[in-house]
Amino acid sequence: MPSRPHDEAMAELYREDPKFAAHLLNEVLADGDQDELLLTLRQMALAFGGVRSVAEAADLNATQLYRTLSADGNPALSTLRASSRLMGLRLAVQPIKRARKARR
């Protein structure tokens, strides 16, 4: 079996299993690792035709989206929302499960 780049393999997995993609993105967001978030978003963009295609379909500037998703990027909420919506996902907030406080 010929080898292929990791990003391409992950993009194929995201296309084939959108629930896995959503789960993975939630895990990355929960961990708060921005580098991993940007990498995952770049791979997901690849799954949907590449950054330029995602930018055009989400009515975003392609150059700005390339910069945003670069290793040094800092995505704005509006960019995350528009690009994730195009990929069939949405951003959401969930409560953190915490242990009950001991009663005094």
N, C-alpha and C positions, 0 to 999 in steps of 0.2 A: 504494500500500500504506500503510495507516494506521500511524503510529508507536505504539510501546508502551514502557513502562518497561523499562530494561535488566534489572532484577532479574527481571521476568516472563519476558523472553526467555531469560535464563540458566537459570531454573527449568525452563522447557520443554526446554531442551537437556539438562539433567541427567536429567530424566524419560526422554527419548528415548534417551540414551546414557550409561548408568550407568558404563561403562568410562572414558569421558571424565571424568565427575565424579570418579571415584576417582583418575585420573591427575592431574587438576588439584589435588585436595586434597593429594595426595602432594607435588606441586611446591610448593604453598603452605607445607606443613609443613617441607619441606626448606629453604626460604628463611628460615623463622623469622619472617615478618612477621605479628604477631598481628592487626593491623587487617585485613589481607587475609584471614586465616583466619576471623575473625568475619564478615566480609562474605560469604565463600563459604559458610559454614555457615548464615547467614540465607537466602541464595538457595536452598540445598539444602533447608532447612526449608520454604520456599515451594513447592518442587517436590513436597513430600510433604504438602501440605494446610495449611501454615502452622505457625507456632510452637506455637499452642495444640493443634493436632492431633498434632504430633510429641510434645509434652509429655505429652498424655494417653496416647498409644500407648506411649510409653517409660516411663510411670509416673513422670513428673517433674512438679514444680510449674511451671505455665505462667508465672506471674509471675516466678519465679526464672529460667526459661529465657529469657524476654524480656530480663531484666537481663543474664544471662550472655552473650547474643549481641549485646548493644548495643555501640556503638562503644567504650564504656568498660568492657566486660565482661572477665572473667578466668575462663574456663571451667575447672572442675575436671575432672580426668581421668574421674571417674565420669560426669559430664554428657556429655563428648565420647564416651565409650564407649557410653552408652545411646542417645544420639541418632544416632550414626553406625550403630549396629547396626540400628536401626529403618529406616534408609535403605539397608540392604543392604550396608553397608561395615564394615570393622573397622580399628582402629588397629594398626599393626605397626612394628617397628623393623628397619631394614636396615643392614648394615655400609656404611660409606663406603669407596668404592674409593680407595685411595691408591697413589701411585707407590712402587715398592719402594725401600727404603733402599739406598744404595750400600754395597757391601762394602768393608771396609778391608783 
